[in-house]
Amino acid sequence: MEENKANEPAPLTTDQVNQVAGGDGDCTTTVQLGGTGGSVTSTYSSLGDAIIGTYDGLVDGTSHIIETVANSMK
């Protein structure tokens, strides 16, 4: 049985392989948060750093709000 080579994808170029593998150093993750009061945009070197940075920012913001409300009730 003869294989059908017409449906085979073209081989990847070296540049394409490097981009997928992260070898070009240009892969970044950008997180954008927005609302009616303002917005924040941060760029991280990896998805993991973006998740950690976003989580830490949310925890800091929530802590600040809780502290502000608690101090206003004294």
C-alpha positions as CSV (number, residue, x, y, z in Angstrom):
1,M,0.0,0.0,0.0
2,E,1.4,3.4,-1.0
3,E,1.5,6.2,1.6
4,N,-0.2,9.5,0.7
5,K,2.6,12.1,1.0
6,A,0.3,15.0,-0.2
7,N,-1.2,15.4,3.3
8,E,2.1,15.5,5.2
9,P,2.9,18.9,6.8
10,A,6.1,20.7,5.7
11,P,9.0,20.2,8.1
12,L,9.6,22.9,10.7
13,T,12.4,25.4,10.1
14,T,15.1,25.9,12.7
15,D,13.6,29.3,13.7
16,Q,10.2,27.6,14.2
17,V,11.7,24.9,16.4
18,N,13.7,27.5,18.5
19,Q,10.5,29.6,19.0
20,V,8.5,26.6,20.1
21,A,11.3,25.4,22.4
22,G,11.8,28.8,23.9
23,G,15.3,29.0,22.4
24,D,15.0,32.6,21.1
25,G,14.5,34.1,24.5
26,D,11.6,36.3,23.3
27,C,8.7,34.3,24.9
28,T,6.9,36.4,27.5
29,T,3.6,36.4,29.2
30,T,1.5,39.6,29.7
31,V,-1.2,39.9,32.3
32,Q,-3.8,42.7,32.0
33,L,-6.3,43.4,34.7
34,G,-8.8,46.2,34.4
35,G,-11.9,47.7,35.9
36,T,-13.8,50.9,36.2
37,G,-11.2,52.4,38.6
38,G,-8.1,51.6,36.6
39,S,-6.0,48.9,35.1
40,V,-2.7,47.1,35.6
41,T,-0.4,45.5,32.9
42,S,2.6,43.4,33.8
43,T,4.9,41.4,31.6
44,Y,6.7,38.3,33.0
45,S,9.3,36.0,31.5
46,S,7.2,32.9,31.9
47,L,3.7,31.7,32.6
48,G,4.7,30.5,36.0
49,D,6.1,33.9,37.0
50,A,2.9,35.5,35.7
51,I,0.7,33.2,37.9
52,I,2.9,33.9,40.9
53,G,3.1,37.6,40.3
54,T,-0.7,37.9,39.8
55,Y,-1.5,35.9,42.9
56,D,0.9,37.9,45.0
57,G,-0.6,41.1,43.7
58,L,-4.1,40.0,44.5
59,V,-3.1,38.9,48.0
60,D,-1.4,42.3,48.6
61,G,-4.4,44.2,47.3
62,T,-6.9,42.1,49.4
63,S,-4.8,42.5,52.5
64,H,-4.6,46.3,52.0
65,I,-8.4,46.5,51.6
66,I,-9.0,44.4,54.7
67,E,-6.6,46.5,56.8
68,T,-8.1,49.8,55.5
69,V,-11.7,48.6,56.4
70,A,-10.5,47.3,59.8
71,N,-8.8,50.6,60.6
72,S,-11.8,52.7,59.6
73,M,-14.0,50.7,62.0
74,K,-11.9,51.6,65.1
